Amino acid sequence: MKSFQIGWMFIALMVIGLLCTNYTQAQEALGLKTGKYAGINGTLLNPSSNVYAPLKWDVNLVAAGAFFENNYGYLTNTAVPNALKNASLIEWVNEEAGDDATISTNPILFDFFDDNKRKSIHLNAFVMGPSVRLNVGKHSFGLFTNFRTAISANRIPASLGYYEFDRQLLNESFKAAPFKFAGMAWAELGLNYATEIMEGNNHRISAGGNVKYLHAYNAFFFKSHEEVELTKLPNDSLALNGGSYSYGISNAAVANNPFASTGKGLAIDLGTTYLVGGTEDKNYSDYQFKFGCSLLDFGKVWGNNEAQVHEVNTAEIVNIYTEGYNDVTDELGLFTTISQQALNDETASRSNKRFSLWLPGAISAQADFAANKHLYLNALVTRRIRTIQPGIERANIIAVTPRFESRFLAFSLPLVLYNDTDFRLGSALRLGPITIGSDNLLTWIRPQNELTGTDVYVALKVNPVHLAFSGKSKKWNADKRMKNAGSGKCYQF
């Protein structure tokens, strides 16, 4: 094996996440979804957020983003642009030199973590297509399209880390706690509706929801249901002391066609928003404090008749010999080989259960404080919903974001705690119709000692050229228009 092949596996995941047009939120894409002018994009974080929007309508022409993060392996002393540009220079730090070894003058080194911690991997990407939002009175209506992909693996036992596993002695057993992973690519067509449900002297409350029709392309899952005892065998083989496992694919018959239909599904988002202050002059887009909470991506997809679900439940010792997989070329071949080695029958693992996969559901809470007309401080907490059944899991996010925001310009600097362990600094810029940002900015601008992932997102939107109110009362606006009638000034900003 060439010395850079293992590193290529890592960089390939990053490239897929950054360049494919396939998931869910570049993790949360804070610069797109928070702020008074988030519009239709903001409904993906809280579907009730647009009832008091300052603009009557907005159109998302296209938005795209990608996210990749893991704690299994990393690149040393490099930034994302350099890693993508010089991927052929990636070399594994422990690769033994050989006749086919890569010779690089300034290699980018790849290594695995050796920290005895549980491992996780998240890869997300999305393309948001033409989408529109329109306010009528105190009602907000929206239509949005998305093409998304997601891969997640959480709580992978530390004993399955590269170095931890490598140090295990032959013929000596060790244990692995239950874990699971899953992935899916899908399209969604969503409808949004939100309205005011309460108004007081100094506060307003709105509520709303999204209903999403899902069209699945490819999906897969694996789940280990209980702790299992493993034993390393010679020639990279493994013995399992029984265990219970389930795994499946949404459409094995067309697995090589990424655009083949494999299933359908439904999902909902629900949210409410509470505004305090800013109502004395009836400027309903203004506030001093704004609080929101939402339920996101609550739903699942169901595979069609070509989907396959397999189960292995045995108390016997199962020997997994790697040479048995040398001729495996597709998922069907993989499933029959596993069934033969585990149950002595190529078809015994096939289950009658219908394939289904939960979306990366989450509960989110948001808070926004207006220091003045243009300066805001936002706080966000998003916690994944863990499911017993197979599903994709979101990463946990806590973020505090100061921002400057005006009609045509916004700049924010989110400070993000990712998965309750890692801090990172982000940045987002909105200039007219264009937004660009990253919730992990430093990975793009300076070399990282341990580059474990990154994210980026962009958007192109259109909305009204003029803001049709000034922040004053309707009477004040009428008087002002009369004063300016002779000069042709009809709008205040």
C-alpha positions in Angstrom: 0.0 0.0 0.0 1.3 3.4 -0.9 2.2 5.6 2.1 -0.5 8.1 1.5 -3.5 5.8 1.0 -4.7 5.9 4.6 -4.4 9.7 4.6 -6.4 9.7 1.4 -9.3 8.0 3.1 -9.4 10.9 5.6 -9.0 13.6 3.0 -11.6 11.9 0.8 -14.2 12.3 3.6 -13.4 16.0 3.8 -13.6 16.4 0.1 -16.9 14.7 0.0 -18.2 16.9 2.7 -16.9 20.1 1.1 -17.6 19.4 -2.6 -20.5 16.9 -2.9 -24.0 18.4 -3.4 -25.7 16.0 -1.3 -26.7 17.2 3.7 -28.0 18.4 6.7 -26.7 21.8 7.6 -23.1 22.6 7.5 -23.5 21.7 11.0 -25.8 24.5 11.9 -24.7 27.3 9.5 -25.2 30.0 12.1 -24.6 32.9 9.7 -27.5 31.7 7.5 -30.1 30.8 10.1 -29.8 33.5 12.9 -30.5 37.2 12.6 -33.5 39.4 11.6 -32.9 38.9 7.9 -32.4 35.1 7.9 -35.7 34.8 6.1 -36.6 31.4 4.6 -33.3 30.0 5.7 -34.1 30.8 9.4 -37.2 28.5 9.2 -34.9 25.5 9.2 -33.7 26.5 12.7 -37.1 27.7 14.0 -40.1 27.6 11.7 -41.8 30.4 13.7 -39.0 33.0 13.2 -40.4 35.0 10.3 -43.7 36.3 11.6 -42.0 39.5 12.7 -39.4 39.7 9.9 -38.6 43.2 8.7 -39.0 42.2 5.1 -42.3 41.1 3.6 -40.7 38.4 1.4 -37.4 36.8 0.4 -36.2 34.3 -2.1 -33.3 31.9 -1.6 -31.9 31.2 -5.1 -29.3 28.7 -3.9 -27.5 27.9 -0.7 -24.9 25.2 -0.1 -22.8 24.0 2.8 -20.7 21.1 4.1 -19.4 19.9 7.4 -16.9 17.2 8.5 -15.6 16.4 11.9 -14.1 13.4 13.7 -11.9 12.4 16.6 -10.6 9.2 14.9 -7.8 10.6 12.8 -6.2 14.0 11.8 -3.8 15.8 9.6 -0.9 17.6 11.2 0.2 21.2 10.8 -1.9 22.1 7.8 -5.0 24.2 6.9 -7.9 23.1 4.7 -6.8 24.9 1.5 -3.3 23.4 1.7 -4.6 19.9 2.4 -7.0 20.0 -0.5 -4.4 21.5 -2.8 -1.7 19.0 -1.8 -3.6 15.8 -1.1 -1.1 13.7 -3.0 1.6 14.6 -0.4 -0.4 13.0 2.5 1.6 10.3 4.3 0.8 8.2 7.3 3.3 8.8 10.0 3.7 5.1 10.8 3.8 3.8 7.2 6.8 1.6 6.6 8.9 2.6 3.6 8.8 0.2 0.7 9.4 -0.1 -3.0 6.1 1.7 -3.7 6.3 4.3 -0.8 5.5 7.9 -1.6 8.5 10.2 -1.6 7.5 13.7 -0.6 9.7 16.7 0.1 7.2 18.4 2.4 4.6 15.8 3.3 1.3 16.4 5.0 1.3 13.8 7.8 -1.8 11.8 8.8 -2.2 10.1 12.1 -4.8 8.4 14.3 -5.7 9.6 17.8 -4.3 7.5 20.7 -6.3 8.8 23.6 -8.5 5.9 24.8 -11.6 8.0 24.1 -14.8 6.9 22.4 -14.8 8.0 18.7 -17.3 9.9 16.6 -17.6 10.9 12.9 -20.0 13.4 11.4 -20.3 14.3 7.7 -23.0 16.6 6.5 -23.7 18.5 3.3 -26.7 20.3 1.8 -27.9 22.2 -1.2 -30.9 24.4 -0.6 -32.6 25.1 -3.9 -35.2 27.7 -4.9 -37.2 28.6 -1.8 -39.5 31.5 -0.9 -41.1 33.1 2.1 -44.0 35.6 2.1 -45.6 37.5 5.0 -49.3 38.5 4.9 -50.3 40.5 7.9 -49.2 38.5 11.0 -49.0 35.2 9.0 -45.9 33.8 7.3 -45.9 31.3 4.5 -42.9 29.5 3.0 -41.9 26.9 0.5 -38.4 25.3 0.4 -36.4 22.6 -1.3 -33.4 20.8 0.0 -31.0 18.1 -1.1 -29.1 16.7 1.9 -26.7 13.9 2.9 -25.6 12.9 6.4 -23.3 10.2 7.9 -22.9 9.8 11.6 -21.1 7.5 14.0 -21.3 8.2 17.7 -19.9 6.4 20.8 -17.6 4.1 18.8 -15.8 2.1 21.6 -12.3 3.3 22.4 -11.1 -0.3 22.1 -11.8 0.0 18.3 -9.6 3.0 17.9 -6.6 2.3 15.5 -3.8 2.2 18.1 -5.9 0.7 20.9 -6.9 -2.2 18.6 -3.4 -2.5 17.2 -2.0 -3.0 20.7 -4.4 -5.9 21.5 -2.5 -9.2 21.7 -3.4 -12.1 19.5 -5.8 -14.6 20.9 -6.5 -12.4 23.9 -10.1 -11.1 24.3 -11.3 -7.6 24.9 -14.7 -5.9 25.0 -16.5 -3.4 22.8 -19.6 -1.5 24.1 -22.7 -1.1 21.8 -22.5 1.4 19.0 -24.1 2.3 15.7 -23.6 4.3 12.6 -25.8 5.4 9.7 -25.9 7.5 6.5 -28.4 8.7 4.0 -28.9 11.0 1.0 -32.3 12.5 0.4 -34.3 15.4 -1.0 -37.1 17.2 0.7 -39.9 19.5 -0.3 -41.1 21.6 2.7 -44.0 23.9 3.5 -43.8 26.5 6.3 -46.5 28.3 8.1 -46.3 30.5 11.2 -48.6 33.1 12.8 -48.9 35.3 15.9 -50.7 33.5 18.7 -50.5 36.2 21.4 -49.8 39.9 21.7 -49.4 42.0 24.8 -48.3 45.6 25.6 -44.6 44.7 25.5 -44.4 41.1 24.2 -45.5 38.9 21.2 -45.6 35.2 20.7 -45.6 33.3 17.4 -45.7 29.7 16.6 -45.1 27.7 13.4 -44.1 24.5 11.7 -42.6 22.9 8.7 -44.0 19.8 7.0 -41.5 18.0 4.8 -42.0 15.3 2.2 -38.8 13.2 1.9 -37.5 11.3 -1.1 -34.6 9.0 -0.1 -31.8 8.0 -2.5 -29.3 5.8 -0.7 -29.3 4.9 3.0 -27.6 2.4 5.3 -27.2 1.6 9.0 -25.4 -0.7 11.4 -26.2 -1.3 15.0 -24.5 -3.4 17.7 -27.2 -4.0 20.3 -25.1 -5.3 23.3 -21.5 -5.4 24.6 -19.5 -8.0 22.8 -16.3 -9.8 23.5 -13.7 -9.8 20.7 -10.5 -11.7 20.0 -7.8 -10.8 17.5 -6.8 -13.6 15.2 -3.8 -13.9 12.9 -4.1 -12.4 9.3 -6.3 -9.4 10.4 -9.1 -11.7 11.4 -11.4 -11.5 14.3 -13.5 -13.7 16.6 -16.8 -12.5 18.2 -18.1 -14.3 21.2 -21.8 -14.2 20.0 -23.7 -10.9 20.0 -26.7 -9.2 18.4 -26.4 -7.0 15.4 -28.7 -5.4 12.8 -27.7 -3.7 9.5 -29.3 -2.8 6.2 -29.3 -0.8 3.1 -32.3 1.1 1.5 -31.9 -0.4 -2.0 -29.1 -2.9 -2.5 -30.3 -3.7 -6.0 -29.4 -0.2 -7.3 -26.6 0.7 -4.8 -24.3 1.9 -7.6 -26.9 4.4 -8.8 -26.9 7.3 -6.3 -30.0 8.9 -7.9 -32.2 5.8 -7.8 -35.3 6.1 -5.7 -35.0 4.0 -2.6 -37.8 5.2 -0.3 -40.0 8.0 0.9 -40.8 9.6 4.2 -42.2 12.5 6.2 -40.8 14.9 8.8 -41.8 18.0 10.8 -40.2 20.9 12.5 -42.1 22.8 15.2 -41.2 26.1 16.9 -42.3 29.1 18.9 -40.8 32.6 19.3 -41.3 35.0 22.1 -40.3 38.7 21.6 -40.0 41.3 24.4 -39.9 45.1 23.8 -40.0 47.2 20.7 -43.8 47.4 20.3 -44.4 51.0 21.5 -44.2 52.4 17.9 -45.7 49.3 16.3 -42.4 48.3 14.6 -43.1 44.6 14.9 -39.7 43.6 13.6 -38.0 45.3 16.5 -37.3 43.8 19.9 -35.1 43.9 22.9 -35.1 40.2 23.7 -36.1 37.3 21.5 -36.4 33.7 22.7 -37.2 30.6 20.7 -37.4 26.9 21.0 -37.9 24.3 18.2 -38.1 20.6 17.4 -36.1 19.8 14.3 -36.1 17.0 11.8 -38.6 14.8 13.6 -39.4 12.0 11.1 -38.0 9.1 9.2 -37.8 7.4 5.8 -39.0 4.0 4.8 -37.3 1.9 2.2 -39.0 0.4 -0.8 -39.4 -3.2 -1.7 -35.8 -3.5 -2.7 -34.5 -2.5 0.7 -32.8 -5.1 2.9 -32.6 -5.5 6.7 -30.3 -8.2 8.2 -30.0 -9.5 11.7 -27.4 -11.7 13.4 -28.3 -13.0 16.9 -26.1 -15.8 18.1 -24.5 -17.1 21.3 -21.9 -19.0 19.3 -18.4 -17.8 18.6 -18.3 -16.2 15.1 -15.0 -16.1 13.2 -14.6 -13.3 10.7 -11.8 -14.2 8.3 -10.8 -11.3 6.1 -9.8 -13.5 3.2 -13.5 -14.4 2.8 -14.1 -10.8 1.7 -11.5 -10.6 -1.0 -14.0 -11.2 -3.8 -16.8 -9.0 -2.4 -17.7 -6.3 -4.8 -21.1 -5.0 -3.6 -23.4 -4.8 -0.6 -25.3 -8.0 -1.5 -22.0 -9.9 -1.6 -21.0 -8.5 1.8 -24.3 -9.5 3.4 -24.2 -13.1 2.1 -20.6 -13.4 3.3 -21.4 -12.1 6.8 -24.4 -14.5 7.0 -22.3 -17.5 5.9 -19.5 -16.8 8.4 -21.9 -16.0 11.3 -24.8 -18.3 10.7 -23.4 -20.9 8.2 -26.1 -19.9 5.7 -25.9 -17.2 3.1 -29.5 -16.1 3.5 -30.1 -16.8 7.3 -29.4 -13.2 8.3 -32.2 -11.7 6.0 -35.0 -10.2 8.2 -38.6 -9.5 7.3 -38.5 -6.1 9.0 -39.1 -3.1 6.8 -36.1 -0.8 6.3 -36.5 2.6 8.1 -34.2 5.3 9.3 -34.7 8.3 11.5 -33.6 11.7 10.5 -31.0 13.7 12.6 -33.6 15.0 15.1 -32.8 17.7 17.6 -34.3 20.1 20.2 -33.0 23.6 19.9 -33.3 26.8 22.0 -32.3 30.3 20.8 -32.0 33.7 22.5 -31.2 37.0 20.9 -30.4 40.3 22.8 -30.5 43.6 20.9 -27.9 46.0 22.5 -29.0 48.7 20.0 -30.2 49.1 16.4 -27.3 47.1 14.9 -25.5 45.2 17.6 -26.9 41.8 18.8 -25.8 38.9 20.9 -27.2 35.5 20.1 -27.1 32.2 22.0 -28.0 28.8 20.6 -28.2 25.3 22.1 -29.0 22.3 19.9 -29.2 18.8 21.4 -29.6 15.6 19.4 -32.5 13.3 19.9 -31.2 9.7 20.4 -33.4 7.0 19.1 -33.5 3.3 19.9 -34.2 2.4 16.3 -31.6 3.0 13.5 -31.1 6.7 12.7 -28.7 9.5 11.9 -27.5 11.5 14.9 -26.8 15.2 15.0 -23.9 16.7 16.8 -24.5 18.7 19.9 -23.9 22.4 19.5 -23.7 25.3 22.0 -22.9 28.7 20.4 -22.6 32.3 21.5 -22.6 34.8 18.6 -22.1 38.6 18.6 -23.1 40.2 15.4 -23.4 43.5 13.6 -26.5 43.6 11.4 -28.1 46.1 9.1 -30.3 45.9 6.0 -27.5 45.2 3.5 -24.6 44.2 5.7 -24.1 41.7 8.6 -21.0 40.3 10.2 -20.9 37.7 13.0 -18.3 35.8 15.1 -19.8 32.7 16.6 -17.9 30.9 19.4 -19.0 27.3 19.2 -18.7 24.3 21.5 -18.9 21.2 19.3 -20.2 17.9 20.8 -19.6 19.3 24.3 -15.8 19.0 24.0 -14.2 21.2 21.3 -14.2 25.0 21.1 -13.9 26.7 17.7 -14.3 30.2 16.3 -16.5 30.9 13.3 -17.3 33.9 11.1 -20.0 34.9 8.6 -20.4 37.9 6.3 -23.6 39.0 4.5 -23.1 41.6 1.9 -26.2 42.4 0.0 -27.6 39.1 -1.5 -24.5 37.0 -0.7 -23.6 35.2 2.5 -20.5 33.2 3.2 -19.3 31.7 6.4 -17.8 29.0 8.5 -18.4 27.8 12.0 -14.8 26.7 12.1 -12.9 29.6 10.5 -9.4 29.0 11.8 -9.1 25.7 9.8 -9.2 27.8 6.6 -6.8 30.6 7.5 -3.9 29.0 9.6 -2.3 25.6 10.0 -3.8 23.4 12.7 -1.7 21.1 14.9 -4.5 18.5 14.5 -6.9 19.2 11.6 -9.9 17.0 12.3 -12.5 18.6 10.1 -14.0 21.9 8.9 -17.1 23.4 7.5 -18.2 26.1 5.0 -21.5 27.5 3.7 -22.6 30.1 1.1 -25.9 31.5 -0.1 -27.4 33.8 -2.8 -30.7 35.4 -2.0 -33.0 38.2 -3.3 -35.5 40.3 -1.3 -37.2 43.7 -1.6 -34.9 46.6 -2.6 -36.7 49.0 -0.2 -37.6 48.5 3.4 -41.1 49.7 3.6 -41.1 51.2 7.1 -38.8 53.3 9.2 -39.2 51.9 12.6 -41.7 54.7 13.5 -45.4 54.6 13.9 -47.7 54.5 10.9 -48.8 58.1 11.6 -45.2 59.3 11.7 -44.6 57.6 8.4 -47.6 59.2 6.8 -46.6 62.6 8.0 -43.0 62.1 6.8 -44.2 61.0 3.3 -46.3 64.1 3.1 -43.3 66.3 4.0 -41.2 64.6 1.4 -43.8 64.4 -1.3 -42.3 67.4 -3.2 -38.8 65.9 -3.2 -40.0 62.4 -4.2 -38.7 60.7 -1.0 -41.1 58.0 -0.3 -39.2 55.5 2.0 -37.2 55.8 5.1 -34.4 53.4 6.1 
